[in-house]
Amino acid sequence: MSELCVYQLPTDKHLFPSPEYALAEPNGLLAVGGDLNPHRLMTAYYYGIFPWFSDGEPIMWWSPNPRAILDLSELHVSRSLKKLIRKTPFTITLNHCFEDVIHACAAPRDTQDETWITQDMINAYTQLHQNGKAHSIEIWQNNMLVGGLYGVLIGGCFCGESMFSLMSNASKVAYVALVQWLQSIGATMIDCQMQTSHLATLGSKEVSRSDFIYRLEQVRDKHLTLQSPAQLTIKLDHL
């Protein structure tokens, strides 16, 4: 499909083309433009689309093929990770400091000089959090934030955006805590967007875009009763 088929989004309507029109190269690029207001963002996630761009670029919207997902029942926790959870005195919180988490996720990594989590993205997702749509998991040790993640909840699907770790495997601990929280409120799936070796070790798998959209359609209108405990406890006997 030619790059001429990339859609320019209108500024006055929160409409998206069908993900089936996304380009094969670059994989999943569907549209450009629009803005990051909460209604547009939630509409995008509802249809299996997410924003991803760098400073100085137009807003770009993606729906890649294949898509990485985790069926919550297929979470894999290695022996070493179970041992870490059992032996290390972590405190795990939910939505305790969303802005700290997203800023930590935005910090450049050792392997890259810049971040795709721009200030506009931080502002947009912070507003989603304030609206009760975006959530964070925080991992603490000795009262220091050492890991965490954030994403957007669409019915029974959690759309993961980013995670960070300031100590070995702290982000994996956050992921395990996320899965158990999601299971407790009746969610069934995590949209991991793109597969990585890090996520694969936790049980994520790749499915076709059409399969992902079908799965999303089955759960995106599911009504969940959110529980927001001050702290989360990982139930080791469930792993």
C-alpha positions in Angstrom: 0.0 0.0 0.0 1.4 3.4 -0.9 2.3 6.0 1.7 -0.3 8.2 -0.1 -2.9 6.0 1.7 -2.0 7.4 5.1 -5.0 9.3 6.4 -4.8 12.9 7.6 -7.1 13.2 10.6 -9.5 16.1 10.8 -9.1 18.4 13.8 -12.9 18.8 14.4 -13.9 15.1 14.5 -12.6 12.2 16.5 -12.8 9.7 13.6 -10.3 7.1 12.5 -10.1 4.9 9.4 -10.4 1.2 9.9 -7.1 -0.4 11.1 -7.2 -2.7 8.1 -6.0 0.3 6.0 -2.8 0.5 8.0 0.4 0.4 6.0 2.6 -2.7 5.9 5.7 -0.5 5.8 6.2 1.2 8.2 4.3 -1.5 9.9 1.0 -0.3 11.2 1.1 3.4 10.3 -2.6 4.3 9.8 -3.0 8.1 10.1 -1.4 11.4 11.0 -2.6 14.6 12.6 -5.4 15.3 15.0 -4.7 15.9 18.6 -4.3 14.1 21.9 -7.5 15.2 23.6 -9.1 12.5 25.9 -12.0 11.7 23.6 -9.8 11.1 20.6 -7.4 9.0 22.6 -10.2 6.8 24.0 -11.7 6.5 20.6 -8.4 5.3 19.2 -7.9 2.6 21.9 -11.5 1.5 21.4 -10.7 0.6 17.8 -7.2 -0.9 18.4 -5.2 2.2 17.5 -2.5 4.1 19.5 -0.3 7.2 19.1 3.5 7.0 18.8 5.7 9.8 17.6 8.7 11.8 18.6 9.2 15.5 19.3 9.1 17.5 16.1 7.0 14.9 14.3 3.3 15.1 13.6 1.1 12.9 15.7 1.2 9.4 14.2 -1.4 6.7 14.8 -0.6 3.0 14.6 -2.2 -0.4 14.4 0.6 -2.9 13.7 0.3 -6.4 12.3 1.1 -8.7 14.1 0.0 -7.4 17.6 1.5 -8.5 20.9 -1.0 -9.5 23.6 -1.1 -11.3 26.9 -4.1 -13.4 27.8 -4.1 -12.9 31.6 -4.5 -16.6 32.2 -1.2 -17.2 30.2 1.1 -15.1 32.4 4.4 -16.8 32.9 6.5 -16.2 36.0 9.9 -17.7 36.1 11.4 -19.4 39.2 13.9 -16.5 39.6 11.1 -13.9 39.4 9.0 -15.8 42.0 12.1 -15.9 44.2 12.6 -12.2 43.8 9.0 -11.5 44.7 9.2 -13.8 47.7 12.6 -12.5 49.1 12.5 -8.8 48.3 10.4 -6.4 50.5 8.6 -4.6 47.8 5.6 -2.3 48.4 3.3 -2.2 45.4 0.7 0.6 44.9 -1.9 1.4 42.3 -2.5 4.9 41.0 -0.4 6.3 43.8 1.9 8.6 41.7 0.9 8.4 38.0 2.9 11.4 37.0 6.1 10.1 38.6 5.7 6.8 36.7 5.1 8.4 33.3 8.0 10.8 33.8 10.3 7.8 34.8 9.1 6.0 31.7 9.9 9.0 29.6 13.5 9.2 30.7 15.9 8.2 28.0 17.2 4.7 28.2 20.8 3.5 27.9 20.1 2.3 24.4 18.5 5.5 23.1 19.1 9.3 23.2 15.4 10.4 23.1 12.0 9.4 24.2 8.7 9.0 22.3 6.9 10.1 25.5 6.8 13.8 24.8 5.6 16.5 27.1 2.3 16.6 25.1 1.9 12.8 25.7 2.6 13.2 29.4 0.0 16.0 29.6 -2.6 13.9 27.6 -2.2 10.7 29.6 -2.1 12.6 32.9 -5.5 14.0 32.0 -6.7 10.5 31.1 -5.5 9.4 34.6 -7.4 12.2 36.2 -10.5 11.1 34.3 -10.1 7.6 35.7 -9.1 6.0 32.3 -5.3 5.6 32.7 -3.7 3.7 35.5 -0.3 3.1 37.0 1.4 0.4 39.1 4.3 1.5 41.3 7.0 -0.6 42.8 8.7 0.7 45.9 11.7 -0.4 48.0 12.8 1.4 51.1 10.3 4.2 50.2 12.0 4.7 46.8 10.2 4.3 43.5 12.2 1.6 41.7 9.8 0.4 38.9 6.4 0.8 37.4 4.2 0.9 34.4 1.1 2.7 33.0 -1.6 2.2 30.4 -5.2 2.7 29.5 -8.1 0.5 30.4 -10.7 -0.1 27.7 -13.4 -2.4 29.1 -11.7 -5.8 29.8 -8.5 -4.9 27.9 -5.6 -3.0 29.5 -3.6 -1.2 26.8 0.0 -1.1 28.1 2.0 2.0 27.2 5.3 1.9 28.9 7.2 0.5 31.9 10.5 1.3 33.7 12.9 -0.3 36.1 15.6 1.2 38.3 16.5 -2.2 39.7 16.7 -5.5 38.1 13.2 -7.0 37.2 11.2 -4.3 39.1 9.2 -3.7 35.9 8.4 -7.4 35.7 7.1 -7.3 39.3 4.9 -4.4 38.3 3.6 -6.5 35.4 2.8 -9.4 37.6 1.0 -7.1 40.0 -0.9 -5.6 37.1 -2.1 -9.0 35.9 -3.4 -9.9 39.3 -5.2 -6.6 39.7 -6.8 -6.9 36.3 -7.9 -10.4 37.1 -9.5 -9.2 40.3 -11.7 -6.7 38.5 -12.7 -9.0 35.6 -10.3 -7.9 32.8 -9.0 -10.6 30.5 -6.3 -9.2 28.2 -3.3 -6.9 27.9 -2.6 -5.2 24.6 1.2 -5.1 24.6 1.3 -3.4 21.2 4.7 -4.7 19.9 6.4 -7.8 21.0 9.7 -7.6 22.9 11.9 -10.3 24.5 11.1 -8.7 27.9 7.4 -9.2 27.4 7.8 -12.6 25.8 9.4 -14.0 29.0 6.2 -13.0 30.8 3.9 -14.9 28.4 3.0 -12.4 25.7 2.4 -13.7 22.2 1.9 -12.3 18.7 -1.5 -12.6 17.0 -2.7 -11.1 13.7 -4.2 -7.7 13.7 -7.6 -9.1 12.7 -7.4 -11.6 15.6 -6.5 -8.8 18.0 -9.3 -6.6 16.8 -11.8 -9.5 17.2 -10.5 -10.2 20.8 -10.8 -6.4 21.6 -14.3 -6.2 20.3 -15.3 -9.0 22.6 -14.2 -7.2 25.8 -14.0 -3.4 25.0 -17.6 -2.7 26.2 -17.3 -4.8 29.3 -18.3 -2.9 32.5 -15.8 -3.3 35.3 -16.2 -2.3 38.9 -12.8 -0.8 39.6 -11.2 -1.5 42.9 -8.5 1.0 44.0 -6.8 -0.4 47.1 -3.9 1.7 48.5 -1.6 -1.3 48.1 -1.6 -4.5 46.0 -0.3 -7.8 47.2 1.0 -10.4 44.7 -0.5 -13.8 45.6 2.3 -16.2 45.0 0.1 -19.2 45.3 -1.7 -18.0 42.2 1.5 -18.0 40.1 
